[in-house]
Amino acid sequence: MSLQKKIILTGDRPTGPLHLGHYVGSLKNRVALQHDYEQYVMLADVQALTDNFENPEKVRASVLEVVLDYLSVGIDPAVSTIFLQSMISPIAELTIFYLNLVSVARLERNPTVKDEIRQKGFGLQVSAGFLCYPVSQAADITIFGAHLVPVGQDQLPMIEQTAELVRKFNRIYGDTLVEPEALVPETAGRLPGIDGKAKMGKSLGNAIYLSDSADEVKRKVMTMYTDPEHLHVADPGKVEGNMVFAYLDIFDDRVDEVAELKAHYQRGGLGDVVLKKRLIEVLNAMLDPIRARRALFAQDPAQLLEIIKKGTEKANNTAHATLARVKEAMKIDYF
Amino acid sequence: MSLQKKIILTGDRPTGPLHLGHYVGSLKNRVALQHDYEQYVMLADVQALTDNFENPEKVRASVLEVVLDYLSVGIDPAVSTIFLQSMISPIAELTIFYLNLVSVARLERNPTVKDEIRQKGFGLQVSAGFLCYPVSQAADITIFGAHLVPVGQDQLPMIEQTAELVRKFNRIYGDTLVEPEALVPETAGRLPGIDGKAKMGKSLGNAIYLSDSADEVKRKVMTMYTDPEHLHVADPGKVEGNMVFAYLDIFDDRVDEVAELKAHYQRGGLGDVVLKKRLIEVLNAMLDPIRARRALFAQDPAQLLEIIKKGTEKANNTAHATLARVKEAMKIDYF
């Protein structure tokens, strides 16, 4: 029986500000888990460069922005280790070792990578970096000895790939690395965009950001996709596919009231504007303390850098200790 | 006009002792070049693991052996920097960055890699590490800012791959890295094995090692492939494809005498044994000072480790300086 806390690895690709989808999908969870687990939160700048290599400015500019998002939602650097991937050289070294343990054919079969290659239209010109990113991800996870990795259902093949690599490494070189498990959140499902598209995303222009002002939230909610056939207040309206209800279901704790509103809307006699005003209130009430913390942290950019610096230092200590064990196992620990 | 010496990167995969093929193909050249160039000599243990990952003991055991070979032939650690690839983390980091700049399709078209995949019988199960090794090699070369890389004709596609990566990096991120050139030795052609096979190699069992004793050299030369139809001394013999003459051409400086011997052999009346004795003398005369130096260095294994340690330290300084410039260009130099 060890009193050691289990280790979690999580993080984001710094390619833009974080939005409500990130909040409900992962950030909230991180805040909840950070005291019971040892949590490493990675700013995956190297991974962000795999498909933004021609646009490094975007990645760089996003780093501080994302850290500000983290602190604003309540990720506490005193208990969570926030660090920069590009400053942890053992990740690159372990990636190179892992590349020998996986065939090109196996990487090409990875369903997540296959999907993304199709979505991004890379075709045959897919970069070696992109094909190999599950291997880099395996290194990210295992260099910190993570037991658990919070991921969505669609990312399970990545964790399976990591587990395969760990098993192969341990079989060849002796028991050295921790085989991680996926931690899939119970409340499955992504937050849809305000336009009703399945995914909220910066490139889709359908996101509400954690850094949006109260007015921006108001403006965005007022444009939200509801029921295009609900033309008059008196008309019966559809709840299914109506983004305002989709959001209320997630963000409004007064479940009974929301159920009544749904019934009223379906009968007719309830206008979109009333509902939207309610959602604006709910969202802004949630975002207000986040905004207050942001304002506080934003005053002191030097402190932000200091937080990343300290986290990166701690992450490097852990990573170098793992790498030393890896090199010992591989018999490349000469002196 | 800079007085700075040009930089050379060279090295070997430590997978066994070095042989006469290595000597005439590269080692001799390194000794000749080391005063006019700044020469980095890499013990490519990570690369050796790409197809020996299940046999790390072999790689490890070969490292000291290869260094002893280097010192024995006269590579001088006071002017040449002998270092271990696995201890230079910037190589792994630069490799990861390069992977984004090359397509899988391009790597699959690399003629050298294609040949080796066929020769080694990897087929579809080729590892990602093997497919990507030209990218690692590009990082090896460019992290030291090498201007020149001594290679055989068959390795030219690797240097072309490196040059492509450098050009792409410099185009995207600004002029940062040195585009290397191949330095192909004038005396082309590989030293054949003692059995007449085109290539001398450990796995083929047809090699004369730099560490072979005078008796071993004698024994091996006596089994050398000559002309299987030259049964009696009086018979005319063939020079073409006769390994003894192939070796005399390379190792015996007395060109006129060798020409006379060839004519005599072709006329008939010259036995193989006479020729083989001559070759044994020539080889042992060349190997004797190498053996003497080996005996000296072998007495002090701690000194060998010290040489690698010092070289690795110097190589790391150079590599980290390049990596810092790379990260600055890529805008991932945060603090």
Interface residues (C-beta under 8 A of the other chain):
Chain A: D45 V46 L49 T50 F53 E54 P56 E57 V59 R60 V63 L84 S86 M87 S89 P90 A92 E93 T95 I96 F97 L99 N100 L101 V102 S103 V104 A105 L107 L124 Q125 V126 S127 A128 G129 F130 L131 C132 V135 S136 I172 Y173 L305 I308 K309 K327 M330 K331 I332 Y334 F335
Chain B: D45 V46 L49 T50 F53 E54 P56 E57 V59 R60 V63 L84 S86 M87 S89 P90 A92 E93 T95 I96 F97 L99 N100 L101 V102 S103 V104 A105 L107 L124 Q125 V126 S127 A128 G129 F130 L131 C132 V135 S136 I172 Y173 L305 I308 K309 K327 M330 K331 I332 Y334 F335
